Amino acid sequence: MKNKLPWLLLVLLALTSNIYAQDSKVNITTQTGNTLGLTVSGYQYKEPSLNVVINSALVGIDYSGIYAFGNDWFVKADARYAYGSAKYAGSGTESNIPYSYYDLRGLLGHDFSFSELGGFVLAPYTGIGYRYLFDNQGGQTSTGANSYNRSSNYVYLPIGVTHRMKINEVHRLETNFEYDYLIQGTQVSHLSQAASYLPDITNQQFRGYGLRFSSMYQFSEWSIGPYLTYWNIQNSNSVTQTIAINGVNYRLTAYEPANTTVEAGIKVAYSF
């Protein structure tokens, strides 16, 4: 068996070289096609004013579909879903919290090709995005404080640019930078889960932004690389409601505090 191993390796190398030879002219312009990706990441959400931190490891799946048409224009549809088990630290601690979000985007962009520095493409784009996050925290913390579920909805305007360059005849590097302008955020806090006399509260957010970065090393149909997503959202509006406790009316004012979100991970993708 040991004597056969070198021959097997030579056969594999020959097959690999043949595959690469068939694709000897890598294209760095935006092409019509589909990409399916798998991600593993670390996620952290913070509310600094309340010393609240939520940490989670996430597993996600991404899909992108691109249609390139005349004069270097293209449209793109992105969909992402990520899920994990989170740990809360604030009014006590709480573990094993189901945590998930999905992100949907429609984009329009244009390729600009440059011959300098060996040739590269810049593809600026914009569009509309929607992000929905569900924090299934309803339960009780280590100090006995009752917790509650909450959902987060962002409608945002992505403005980004993709840079592509050829590494060699079969490999290329694709790097993406993006700024996300928050159009409107809607936070729903299910306070009634914590206490029956409390109402569920809906707050609106109008100030905030996101940043995204990724760099994918592409070889044949496969690609791999790191990515980073960041959100910075300011205080929401305040909502005041009257609640009754033991026959006595009280005024409750609630708002969603300023918060940040950081997600960093690695992605493996297949294009077809």
C-alpha positions in Angstrom: 0.0 0.0 0.0 2.9 2.4 0.9 4.4 1.9 -2.6 1.0 2.9 -4.2 0.6 6.1 -2.3 3.1 8.2 -4.4 1.4 7.0 -7.6 -2.0 8.0 -6.1 -0.7 11.4 -5.2 0.7 11.9 -8.7 -2.7 11.0 -10.2 -4.5 13.4 -8.0 -2.0 16.2 -8.9 -2.4 15.4 -12.6 -6.2 15.6 -12.3 -6.0 18.9 -10.3 -3.7 20.4 -12.8 -6.0 19.4 -15.6 -9.0 21.0 -13.9 -7.0 24.2 -13.4 -5.8 24.1 -17.0 -9.4 24.1 -18.2 -10.0 27.3 -16.2 -6.7 29.0 -17.0 -8.3 32.4 -17.6 -9.9 33.6 -14.4 -12.5 36.3 -14.8 -12.5 39.1 -12.3 -15.7 40.9 -13.6 -19.1 40.3 -12.0 -20.6 37.2 -13.5 -24.1 35.7 -13.5 -24.3 32.8 -11.1 -25.1 31.6 -7.6 -23.1 31.2 -4.4 -23.9 29.1 -1.3 -21.8 29.6 1.8 -21.4 28.2 5.3 -20.1 30.5 8.2 -18.9 30.0 11.7 -18.6 33.1 13.9 -18.4 34.7 17.3 -21.1 37.3 18.1 -21.3 39.9 20.8 -24.1 42.4 21.6 -23.6 45.2 24.2 -25.7 47.8 25.9 -23.0 49.9 27.7 -25.3 52.0 29.8 -26.8 48.9 31.4 -23.7 46.7 31.4 -25.5 44.1 29.4 -23.5 41.7 27.3 -24.8 38.8 25.1 -22.2 36.4 23.6 -22.9 33.6 21.2 -21.2 31.3 18.7 -23.2 31.2 15.5 -23.4 28.9 12.5 -24.9 30.5 9.4 -25.8 29.8 5.8 -25.5 32.4 3.0 -27.0 32.6 -0.5 -26.2 35.1 -3.2 -27.7 35.2 -6.7 -26.2 37.6 -9.3 -27.5 38.5 -12.8 -25.0 40.5 -14.9 -26.5 42.4 -17.9 -25.2 44.8 -20.5 -22.7 47.7 -20.0 -21.2 46.1 -16.8 -24.3 46.5 -14.7 -25.6 43.8 -12.3 -28.3 43.0 -9.8 -27.7 40.9 -6.7 -29.9 39.2 -4.1 -28.5 38.1 -0.8 -30.0 36.0 2.0 -28.4 35.0 5.2 -29.6 33.0 8.3 -27.6 32.4 11.4 -28.4 30.5 14.6 -26.7 29.9 18.0 -26.9 29.5 21.7 -26.2 32.7 23.6 -25.2 33.7 27.1 -26.6 36.8 28.8 -24.8 38.8 31.5 -26.5 41.8 33.1 -29.1 41.4 35.8 -27.5 38.1 36.7 -26.6 35.6 34.0 -28.5 33.3 31.7 -27.2 30.6 29.4 -28.4 28.5 26.5 -30.6 31.2 25.0 -31.8 30.5 21.4 -30.5 33.3 19.3 -31.0 33.8 15.6 -31.3 36.4 12.8 -31.8 36.6 9.1 -30.7 39.3 6.6 -32.3 39.9 3.1 -30.9 42.4 0.6 -31.5 43.5 -3.0 -28.6 45.3 -4.7 -27.7 47.1 -7.9 -24.1 47.7 -9.0 -21.7 48.5 -11.8 -18.2 47.2 -12.7 -15.3 49.5 -13.4 -12.3 47.7 -14.8 -8.7 49.0 -14.4 -5.6 47.8 -16.1 -3.1 49.3 -13.6 -1.3 47.1 -11.1 -1.9 44.0 -13.1 -5.6 44.7 -13.5 -8.5 44.9 -11.0 -12.2 45.6 -10.9 -14.1 48.0 -8.6 -17.8 47.2 -8.3 -19.7 49.8 -6.3 -23.3 49.0 -5.3 -26.3 50.1 -3.3 -29.8 48.8 -2.6 -32.1 48.0 0.3 -31.6 45.6 3.2 -33.8 44.1 6.0 -32.4 42.4 9.1 -34.5 40.5 11.7 -33.1 39.2 15.0 -35.0 37.2 17.6 -33.7 36.8 21.1 -35.6 34.0 22.8 -34.5 34.9 26.3 -37.8 34.5 28.2 -36.9 32.8 31.4 -35.1 33.7 34.6 -31.5 34.8 35.3 -29.2 33.6 38.0 -30.3 36.3 40.4 -34.0 35.5 40.0 -34.8 38.3 37.6 -37.4 37.5 35.0 -36.3 37.9 31.4 -38.3 38.3 28.2 -38.1 37.7 24.5 -37.3 40.6 22.1 -37.2 41.1 18.4 -35.1 43.6 16.4 -36.0 44.8 12.9 -33.6 47.0 10.8 -34.4 48.5 7.4 -31.2 49.9 6.0 -29.4 51.3 3.0 -26.2 49.4 2.0 -23.5 51.4 0.2 -20.5 49.3 -0.7 -17.7 48.4 -3.1 -16.2 45.1 -4.1 -12.6 44.9 -5.2 -11.4 42.0 -7.3 -7.9 41.1 -8.4 -6.3 38.2 -10.1 -3.7 36.3 -8.0 -2.6 34.0 -10.8 -4.2 32.3 -13.8 -6.7 30.4 -11.6 -7.0 32.2 -8.3 -8.4 35.6 -7.4 -9.0 37.7 -4.3 -12.3 39.5 -3.7 -12.5 42.1 -0.9 -15.7 43.9 0.1 -16.2 47.1 2.1 -19.7 48.3 3.1 -21.5 51.1 5.0 -25.1 50.5 6.1 -27.2 53.5 6.8 -30.1 52.7 9.2 -33.4 53.9 7.8 -35.5 52.6 10.6 -35.2 50.1 13.5 -38.1 48.6 15.3 -37.6 46.9 18.7 -40.4 44.8 20.3 -39.8 43.9 23.9 -42.2 41.3 25.3 -42.2 42.7 28.9 -45.4 40.8 29.7 -43.3 37.7 29.9 -41.4 39.2 32.8 -44.5 40.4 34.7 -48.2 40.1 33.7 -48.9 43.7 34.6 -46.3 45.0 32.1 -47.2 45.7 28.5 -45.2 44.7 25.5 -43.3 47.8 24.2 -42.5 48.8 20.6 -39.7 51.3 20.2 -38.5 53.0 17.0 -34.8 53.8 16.1 -33.7 56.3 13.5 -30.0 56.8 14.3 -27.4 54.2 13.6 -25.1 52.5 11.1 -23.4 49.3 10.2 -20.1 48.3 8.7 -19.1 45.2 6.9 -15.8 43.7 5.6 -14.9 40.5 4.0 -12.0 39.1 2.0 -12.5 35.8 0.0 -9.7 33.9 -1.6 -11.2 32.1 -4.6 -9.9 29.0 -6.4 -12.0 27.3 -9.0 -15.6 27.2 -7.7 -14.6 27.4 -4.0 -13.7 30.3 -1.8 -12.7 30.9 1.8 -12.0 33.9 3.9 -12.8 36.1 7.0 -15.7 38.5 7.5 -16.6 41.2 10.0 -20.0 42.8 10.7 -20.5 45.8 13.1 -23.7 47.7 14.1 -23.8 50.9 16.2 -27.4 51.9 17.1 -28.3 54.9 19.2 -31.1 55.3 21.8 -34.6 54.7 20.5 -37.6 57.0 21.1 -39.3 56.7 24.5 -42.7 55.2 24.9 -44.9 56.0 28.0 -47.8 53.8 29.1 -50.0 53.6 32.2 -49.9 50.3 34.1 -52.0 49.2 37.1 -50.4 47.4 40.1 -52.8 46.4 42.9 -55.3 49.0 41.7 -52.8 51.9 41.6 -51.9 53.4 38.3 -48.3 54.1 37.4 -46.7 55.7 34.3 -44.1 53.4 32.7 -41.5 55.0 30.3 -39.4 52.6 28.3 -36.8 53.0 25.5 -34.2 50.8 23.8 -30.7 51.8 25.0 -27.8 52.5 22.6 -26.1 49.3 21.6 -23.4 47.7 19.5 -23.1 44.4 17.8 -19.9 42.7 16.5 -19.8 39.5 14.5 -16.5 38.0 13.3 -16.1 34.7 11.5 -14.9 32.7 8.6 -16.9 31.7 5.5 -16.5 28.8 3.0 -18.5 29.1 -0.2 -19.2 27.3 -3.4 -20.2 29.1 -6.6 -22.3 27.5 -9.4 
